[in-house]
Amino acid sequence: MSQNNLNSMAGPLKRYRVLDFGWVLAGALPGMIMADMGAEVIKVETRQRMDYMRLGRPIIGNEPDPEQHPLFHNVNRGKLSIAMNTTKPEAIDLIKGLVSHCDVVVENFSPGVIDRLGLGYDILSGIKPEIIMASISSNGQTGPLRDLRAYAPSVGALSGLDSTMGYEGERPLGLKHAYADIAGALHSVFAIVSALHQKERTGKGQYIDVSMLRATVATMGAGLMEYEMTGRVMAPKGNYDPVMAPYGNYPCQGDDAWVSIAVRTEEEWQGLKVALGRPAWCEETRFESRYSRLENRKELDENLAAWTRERAAGEITERLQANGVAALPVMGAEDRLFNPHFKERGLYSDIQHPSLGTEPIYNIMWNLEQTPPSIRRHAPLLGEHNQQVFGGLLGMEKDDINRLEEEQVLW
């Protein structure tokens, strides 16, 4: 189906409007998903402290440009942007006026910030009792750690996730990826949609307190069960898996080329031996059972790596897959963009942006047959929709909006 046809279809959240104070990754993703699902999402921005994703090295030219960051374009597509100077009381009043026209408010400031702005849930629910407000923070809105300063990698450390990442017998390296941001954001979307469903049944809104720490811990069941069942604390073990051997990423021909191979069953082990041409080392006693392969996994990995180094990742994948072995090339960004399977499945859409032209923007991870999500427009320019939002929703005259922009209330 063409992008134009998708854009003309009503998404499952078409009836809803979201006021989005979210910034950086954790705050931006909920609004991104809801916009793809048809909601009208109004991103509240300020020139006083721009979203970090608007900053950084420009793609074109040498001058800083808040309209050029590809990550911002990915996670804020489909949204409208209004620019507000939140130090001005008149700007706060305008935001309160918008709340009466919205169904959901999302924010991920540090705990207490939204209240100090005069926009906390107590105030907003007084304006519109059925409003749903989601606050996303590192450690939650209450508790001894509520005011702890943290970024996503910090939450990875605090949750215990980092303690499991690294090489066996060495110090923890950590994930060094915004896993906590993504975990918190996706849990937030589920909570918001659940609250919208409840509102449809009861007419009542509610406040949602999302902790990125709690969301991250909730994805770490294996470590918890290991400790509960055995008393052992999970530590870095590299690519070690307790039931699979061989298991890991193995070097291939080419510059920094790798292939992922995983063998769980005896049938898969026999398939691997056939794919390799049954070399003598495969028949050694130390590799004859899964238990013995796990006990001698380092030697097993060395032998397998010697074989993979002589071949291209694509050749290895085809040969092993043909024999029932889970093997796949380790892909980079370029591989993902041009892989035929990903292209057929619509991993990316080409979206036209005023600053950078056509650029690939990733689609969300599910499809609904009757109401498919889609990227309905490019990420907004800073304050691009001041006239549309304040004129359309609040009925303000164009001259009044221009005056507020000149006075840097809308700014």
C-alpha positions, -999 to 999 in steps of 0.1 A, spaced: 0 0 0 14 34 -9 23 60 18 -4 84 5 -31 57 10 -18 50 45 -19 87 53 -55 89 43 -65 60 66 -77 67 102 -53 52 127 -66 34 159 -59 66 180 -74 90 155 -98 105 180 -72 115 205 -50 146 210 -17 145 230 2 174 245 38 162 244 63 178 268 86 148 262 121 154 252 152 133 243 145 96 236 124 84 266 101 114 263 98 115 225 90 78 218 55 77 233 43 106 213 60 92 182 41 59 185 8 76 192 13 99 162 20 69 140 -12 54 153 -33 84 143 -33 107 173 -27 144 169 5 151 189 15 186 198 51 188 209 58 217 233 92 231 228 113 261 240 143 279 227 155 284 262 164 248 265 160 230 232 156 192 231 191 177 231 182 158 200 180 191 181 216 198 189 248 184 177 269 184 145 250 196 114 247 172 84 249 200 59 273 230 65 292 239 96 268 260 115 246 246 143 211 239 130 183 226 152 165 212 121 191 187 110 195 160 136 184 126 121 175 111 155 151 140 162 136 134 127 130 97 135 114 100 169 94 132 164 79 125 130 42 131 127 41 157 154 32 194 154 56 218 172 47 249 193 75 269 208 68 284 242 87 306 267 77 288 299 92 316 321 63 338 309 30 334 328 11 341 296 27 310 280 16 289 310 -19 302 306 -19 293 269 -7 257 277 -36 254 302 -59 265 275 -46 237 252 -51 211 280 -89 215 278 -86 203 241 -63 173 248 -68 138 260 -33 129 271 -3 148 285 32 133 284 63 147 302 96 134 313 112 163 332 129 156 365 103 150 393 89 183 406 97 204 374 63 202 359 47 211 392 70 242 396 58 253 361 22 252 375 13 223 352 12 194 375 -16 168 374 -35 184 402 -38 216 382 -44 199 348 -71 176 362 -88 206 376 -90 221 341 -101 188 325 -110 160 350 -108 132 323 -72 141 313 -46 113 314 -11 124 323 20 103 321 52 113 339 83 93 329 114 97 351 145 77 359 134 64 393 98 74 397 80 103 413 83 91 449 110 73 470 145 80 482 159 80 447 133 103 430 157 132 427 188 112 417 203 126 385 206 99 359 207 92 322 197 60 305 232 43 309 230 53 346 197 35 349 214 5 333 239 5 361 214 11 389 191 -17 376 219 -43 376 218 -47 338 253 -33 334 267 -58 359 259 -87 335 275 -71 304 312 -78 297 337 -105 292 340 -135 316 363 -128 345 367 -91 337 350 -59 349 315 -51 339 315 -31 306 278 -22 307 254 -20 277 262 17 268 229 19 250 197 38 258 179 6 268 162 22 298 148 50 277 132 26 253 120 2 280 104 31 299 89 47 268 73 14 256 59 7 290 45 42 290 26 37 257 10 5 271 -1 24 302 -15 53 283 -35 32 259 -48 12 289 -58 44 306 -76 56 275 -95 23 274 -105 28 310 -115 64 303 -138 52 275 -155 29 300 -157 52 330 -152 88 317 -124 92 343 -88 102 336 -58 93 358 -21 99 365 6 75 353 40 73 371 65 55 350 99 46 363 126 38 337 144 19 365 114 -3 372 108 -8 335 144 -20 330 143 -43 360 111 -58 347 129 -71 316 156 -89 336 137 -120 347 166 -144 340 190 -127 365 163 -126 392 154 -162 387 191 -173 387 195 -157 422 162 -169 436 168 -205 425 205 -209 430 217 -180 451 242 -171 423 245 -135 411 248 -132 373 282 -118 363 297 -109 329 302 -140 308 307 -126 273 288 -147 248 283 -177 271 249 -193 271 240 -219 297 223 -243 272 238 -234 237 272 -242 223 286 -231 200 269 -197 206 282 -162 197 295 -140 169 323 -154 148 348 -135 126 344 -137 88 362 -127 57 362 -89 52 368 -58 73 351 -63 107 326 -88 94 309 -113 117 283 -140 117 260 -151 146 258 -188 152 237 -206 178 233 -244 183 209 -257 209 199 -292 200 217 -324 189 200 -322 156 214 -287 150 249 -299 160 247 -326 134 236 -300 109 265 -278 117 289 -307 112 274 -314 78 277 -277 68 313 -277 79 321 -308 59 326 -329 90 361 -318 100 380 -341 123 378 -318 153 339 -321 153 342 -358 160 364 -354 190 351 -369 223 352 -335 240 325 -322 216 303 -353 214 275 -341 237 259 -308 246 273 -310 281 308 -317 269 306 -289 243 296 -265 271 325 -277 292 349 -271 263 332 -241 247 364 -221 244 382 -247 223 349 -252 203 348 -215 195 384 -214 184 379 -243 160 347 -228 146 362 -193 143 391 -208 123 365 -221 98 344 -189 96 374 -166 91 380 -182 57 345 -175 44 321 -146 38 292 -140 62 266 -145 35 281 -178 24 283 -191 60 246 -181 66 234 -198 35 253 -230 42 243 -233 79 207 -223 74 204 -250 47 214 -275 73 189 -263 100 214 -241 120 205 -206 133 231 -184 116 228 -148 105 252 -121 95 258 -93 120 244 -63 102 253 -26 103 231 4 94 237 1 57 229 -36 57 196 -29 73 187 -2 49 192 -22 18 184 -58 29 156 -71 6 137 -87 34 136 -55 54 126 -35 24 97 -58 16 86 -57 53 88 -19 54 114 -14 80 119 21 68 99 48 50 114 75 29 102 108 43 108 143 28 121 168 53 125 205 45 161 207 58 176 174 46 154 162 18 145 125 16 157 105 45 150 70 58 128 70 89 122 37 107 86 25 111 71 12 144 74 -25 150 39 -37 145 11 -35 119 -26 -35 123 -44 -48 93 -75 -27 96 -60 5 109 -23 4 100 1 28 116 20 51 93 44 81 93 20 109 83 44 138 81 80 148 87 93 159 121 83 195 127 104 226 125 108 244 158 76 263 165 63 255 130 27 251 141 22 281 164 -4 296 141 -21 263 133 -25 252 170 -33 285 187 -54 298 159 -72 265 153 -77 252 189 -79 284 209 -94 306 181 -67 333 185 -63 359 158 -32 358 136 -21 393 148 -23 382 184 -1 352 177 24 374 159 24 397 188 32 369 213 60 357 190 74 392 189 72 394 227 89 360 229 60 344 248 57 320 218 94 315 213 
